[in-house]
Amino acid sequence: MAGEDVNIVGFGKFCLRDKKERVGRNPKTGQEFKITSRRVLTFKPSKNLKEIVNNK
C-alpha cells in the first residue's frame, strides 16, 4: 500500500505528493534558505462532504 491513494467513499481521498526543493525566506530577517524536497499528504474532500459542510 506504499504510495497508493486511499479513497474513503463519501468522505474523500488521501494522496501522497512530491514537492520539489525550493528557496524559502525568513520573513523577519529576509535571509534565504533551502527547503529540501519532501513528500506531503494531501486530502481532497468528496462532493458529499463538501455539501454537508457548506449547508450547515
Helices and strands as residue ranges (DSSP letters): E 6-8, E 12-19, E 22-25, E 32-35, E 38-45, H 47-54
